[in-house]
């Protein structure tokens, strides 16, 4: 959750709490229904923030695991095979075979592809390595290590996709909260304008924090004149209709 979304979430909660504390009724619309929708949207944004944080932590863990699997594949499996191959004359169908160790900086997919190619060749020349002391199942071990790396990369990609989806949903919820508060704002003010104490409290609660241009752009401009109020949360002077 970014700073803007945190401000909007706190702002929306203050408005909701005010409506819960004060039973304000409007002749134009059902404030209870609007409050409930606001409450549901706040809950969705809160849940989205938790999900986003969880996915971020999982991605970091998975990134660490991918680094470990890369080292295990390249240094633990491919490097010994390549070094041993340099001491041997390897041929497949009369063509000389040369194994090359991928660089440390190669991306994970290319590293896995290089391992696949080596497995294919080793299915033919593998017995020569076994005769020189390699384990009888070393080709299978190489395939298993390659699959483990690919699975980890796929899992991280899936996590990143979920994070993108969660972030998009949170942006929509952020905008919806602003819209709902603006609607509620235009309904509440006429009802309490003859109560100076309540009106002052409302103006303080509904003071709009500093928002992104995208969020502000999604908010319809109030038809009524604006009043200036200072937000105690942000220290910014905002205009509330």
C-alpha positions in Angstrom: 0.0 0.0 0.0 1.5 3.4 -1.0 1.3 6.6 1.0 -1.7 7.9 -0.9 -3.7 4.8 -0.3 -2.8 4.9 3.3 -4.1 8.5 3.6 -7.3 7.6 1.7 -7.9 4.6 4.0 -7.5 6.6 7.1 -9.6 9.4 5.8 -12.4 7.1 4.8 -12.4 5.4 8.2 -12.7 8.8 9.9 -15.7 9.6 7.8 -17.3 6.2 8.4 -16.7 6.5 12.2 -18.3 10.0 12.2 -21.4 8.6 10.4 -21.6 5.7 12.9 -21.4 8.1 15.9 -23.9 10.6 14.6 -27.2 9.4 13.2 -27.5 11.9 10.3 -30.4 11.5 7.9 -30.8 13.1 4.5 -34.0 13.5 2.6 -32.2 13.0 -0.7 -30.5 9.6 -0.1 -30.1 6.8 2.3 -26.9 7.5 4.2 -26.9 4.1 5.9 -26.5 2.4 2.5 -23.7 4.7 1.4 -22.0 4.2 4.8 -22.2 0.4 4.4 -20.8 0.6 0.9 -18.0 2.8 2.2 -17.3 0.3 5.0 -17.2 -2.6 2.5 -14.8 -0.7 0.3 -12.6 0.2 3.2 -12.5 -3.5 4.2 -11.6 -4.5 0.7 -8.7 -2.0 0.5 -7.5 -3.2 3.9 -7.6 -6.8 2.8 -5.9 -5.9 -0.4 -3.1 -4.2 1.5 -2.6 -7.3 3.6 -2.6 -9.5 0.5 -0.2 -7.2 -1.3 2.3 -7.3 1.6 2.1 -11.1 1.9 2.8 -11.5 -1.9 5.7 -9.1 -1.7 7.2 -11.1 1.2 6.6 -14.4 -0.6 8.3 -13.0 -3.8 11.3 -11.9 -1.8 11.6 -15.4 -0.3 11.2 -16.9 -3.7 13.8 -14.7 -5.2 16.3 -15.9 -2.6 15.3 -19.5 -3.3 15.8 -18.9 -7.1 19.3 -17.6 -6.4 20.1 -20.7 -4.4 18.7 -23.0 -7.1 20.7 -21.2 -9.8 23.9 -21.7 -7.9 23.0 -25.3 -7.2 22.3 -26.0 -10.9 25.2 -24.0 -12.4 28.0 -24.7 -9.8 26.8 -28.0 -8.3 25.8 -29.8 -11.5 26.8 -28.0 -14.8 30.3 -26.9 -13.8 31.6 -30.4 -12.8 30.2 -31.8 -16.0 31.8 -29.1 -18.2 35.2 -29.5 -16.5 35.1 -33.2 -16.9 34.1 -32.9 -20.6 37.3 -30.9 -21.2 39.3 -34.0 -20.4 37.4 -36.1 -22.8 36.8 -36.5 -26.5 33.1 -36.5 -26.9 31.2 -37.2 -30.2 27.6 -37.7 -31.2 27.1 -39.2 -34.7 30.6 -38.3 -35.7 30.3 -34.7 -34.6 32.6 -33.4 -31.8 30.7 -32.3 -28.7 31.8 -29.4 -26.5 30.0 -28.4 -23.3 30.1 -24.7 -22.3 29.3 -23.4 -18.8 26.7 -20.6 -18.9 27.9 -17.3 -17.4 26.9 -16.4 -13.9 24.7 -13.5 -15.2 22.6 -15.5 -17.6 18.9 -15.3 -16.9 17.2 -18.3 -15.3 15.4 -19.4 -18.4 18.5 -19.5 -20.5 20.3 -21.3 -17.7 17.6 -23.9 -17.6 17.6 -24.2 -21.4 21.4 -24.8 -21.4 20.9 -27.5 -18.8 18.2 -29.1 -21.0 20.5 -29.2 -24.0 23.2 -30.8 -21.8 20.8 -33.4 -20.6 19.9 -34.3 -24.2 23.6 -34.8 -25.0 24.3 -36.7 -21.8 21.5 -39.2 -22.7 24.0 -40.3 -25.3 27.4 -39.7 -23.8 26.5 -40.0 -20.1 28.0 -43.5 -19.7 31.4 -42.1 -20.4 31.0 -39.7 -17.4 29.8 -42.6 -15.2 32.9 -44.5 -16.2 35.0 -41.7 -14.9 33.3 -41.6 -11.4 30.1 -39.7 -11.9 27.0 -41.1 -10.1 24.9 -43.5 -12.2 21.9 -41.1 -11.9 23.8 -37.8 -12.4 21.8 -37.0 -15.5 18.6 -37.5 -13.6 19.9 -35.2 -10.8 20.6 -32.6 -13.4 17.1 -32.8 -14.8 15.6 -32.6 -11.3 17.7 -29.5 -10.5 16.6 -27.8 -13.7 13.0 -28.5 -13.0 13.3 -27.1 -9.5 14.6 -23.9 -10.9 11.9 -23.6 -13.5 9.2 -24.3 -10.9 10.5 -21.6 -8.6 10.6 -19.1 -11.5 7.0 -20.0 -12.4 5.9 -19.6 -8.8 7.5 -16.2 -8.5 5.9 -15.1 -11.8 2.5 -16.2 -10.5 3.0 -14.3 -7.3 4.0 -11.1 -9.2 0.9 -11.5 -11.4 -1.3 -11.7 -8.3 0.4 -8.6 -6.9 -0.3 -6.7 -10.1 -4.0 -7.8 -9.9 -4.2 -6.8 -6.3 -2.6 -3.4 -6.9 -5.0 -2.7 -9.7 -8.0 -3.6 -7.5 -6.6 -1.4 -4.7 -6.4 1.6 -7.0 -10.0 1.1 -8.0 -11.0 0.9 -4.3 -9.0 4.0 -3.5 -10.9 5.9 -6.2 -14.2 4.5 -5.0 -13.6 5.6 -1.4 -12.9 9.2 -2.6 -16.1 9.2 -4.7 -18.3 7.8 -1.9 -17.0 10.4 0.6 -17.6 13.2 -1.9 -21.2 12.0 -2.4 -21.7 11.6 1.4 -20.2 15.0 1.9 -22.7 16.8 -0.3 -25.6 15.0 1.6 -24.4 15.6 5.1 -23.5 19.3 5.0 -27.0 20.6 4.3 -28.4 18.6 7.2 -25.9 19.8 9.8 -25.1 23.3 8.6 -27.3 24.9 11.4 -25.3 23.0 14.0 -22.0 24.9 14.2 -20.2 22.5 16.5 -21.2 19.4 14.5 -20.4 21.2 11.2 -16.9 22.1 12.5 -16.3 18.5 13.5 -17.5 17.3 10.1 -15.3 19.7 8.2 -12.3 18.5 10.2 -13.1 14.9 9.5 -13.9 15.3 5.8 -10.9 17.5 5.0 -9.4 15.9 1.9 -5.8 14.8 2.3 -3.2 15.4 -0.5 -4.1 12.9 -3.2 -2.5 11.8 -6.5 -3.7 13.6 -9.7 -5.3 10.3 -10.8 -7.4 10.0 -7.6 -8.4 13.6 -7.6 -9.3 13.4 -11.3 -11.7 10.6 -10.6 -13.6 12.8 -8.1 -16.5 14.8 -9.4 -16.3 18.5 -8.6 -18.8 19.5 -5.9 -21.5 21.8 -7.1 -21.7 23.7 -3.8 -19.2 26.4 -2.7 -16.1 25.1 -1.0 -14.9 25.6 2.6 -11.3 25.4 3.7 -10.3 23.1 6.5 -7.0 21.8 7.8 -6.5 18.1 8.0 -4.9 17.1 11.4 -3.6 13.9 9.8 -1.7 15.4 6.9 -1.0 19.0 8.0 -2.2 20.1 4.5 -4.9 22.6 3.8 -7.6 21.0 1.7 -10.9 22.1 0.4 -14.1 20.4 1.4 -17.4 21.0 -0.3 
